[in-house]
Amino acid sequence: QVQLVESGGGLVQAGGSLRLSCVASGITFTFYTMGWYRQAPGKQRELVASIGSVGPINYVDSVKGRFTISRDNAKNTVSLQMNSLKPEDTAVYYCNARRWADNWGQGTQVTVSS
């Protein structure tokens, strides 16, 4: 059974930083593309960043230059370093593992105050 456990969300002022982490279990981690999605109130869930087993890496335009996704295949972990946070980054952030289907974590709240 696939399990994705996120951590690292919280409240931060605009311009601050947060680091999200997701630990995966129940999968052969290297077979999966890992990603972070977010969903703000009243909006659709959107892809923030994704990373293949050995790349490639993709970012939504709004976070390029501010967010960095990385993975540690030895620890079954994917992380999202978020710098220069803006109020519009406020959302629930979800870890995603994709191979033939999507698997989701429970989500972690990120709130950026102005």
N, C-alpha and C positions, 0 to 999 in steps of 0.2 A: 504494500500500500504506500502510495506516494505521500510524503509529508513535507511541507515547506513551512518553516518557522521563521518569521521575520522579527527583527528587533531594531531598536535605534531611533524610532520616531519620537516626536515631542514638540514642544513649543520653543520657538526661537525668534529673535528679532530680525527684521530685514537686514540683509548683509551678513548674517551669521552663517554657520555651517552645521550640518548634521551628517552622520554616516549611518546608512541602513545596511543591515546584514541579513542574510537568509541562509539557513542551513537546511540542506535537502537530505532526506533519507528515503529508503525504499526504491531508489532508482540507481542505475549505472550512470553516474553524474556526467561522465564525459560524452555520453551519447546525446545529451540534451542541450539545446539552446536555452540559455537562461535570460530572463528579462525582468525589468521593473516596469509596471504600469501604475497609473494613478487615476483616481476618479474624484473630481470635485463635486460638491452638491449641485444637482441639476444638470450635470454634464455627463457625457459618455466617457467610459474608461478609455484612456489613451496610452499608447506605448511611450515610455520615457526613454528607455535604453535597452539594448539587447546585446548579448555576446555569445558567439559560438564556442565550441570546445577549444578551438585554437584561433578564435576570431571568425568572421569579422565582427566589428563593433559598429552599432548604429545608435544614433541619438535623434530625438525629436529636435527640430530646429531651435525651439525656445530654451533648451538647456545646454546647447553646444557651448563649450568654453567654460561652463560653470559646474557641470556634473561629470563624474567619471565612474564608469562601471568597470568592475574587475571580478575575476573569479579565481578561486584556489581549488583546483581539481583534487588535490590531496586531502582537503578538508571539506569537500562537498559544499563549498560556500561561495555565494555571490554577494558582492557588496556594491553600494552606490554611495559615493562621496559627493555630497551636495554642498557647494560653496556659493557665496554671493546670493543667498536665498532671497526670493521676492515674495510678496504677499500672494501673488498669483500661483505660486508653487504649492499653496495650501491644498491638501487633498489627502485621501487615504491612498497609501502606496501599497501595491500588491506585488509579491514575488511570483514569477511565472516560470514554469519548466515545460518546454515544448519539445515533443518528438513527433509522435503521430497524433497526439491530442494535447490540449492545454491542461495543466495542473496549476492550482492556485494556492497561495497562502491565505491566511485569515485577514491580512491587511494590517497596516500600522499607520496611525494618524500623524501627519506632519502639518503643523500650523505655524505660519510665518506672520508675525504681527508687524504692522507698519509703524 
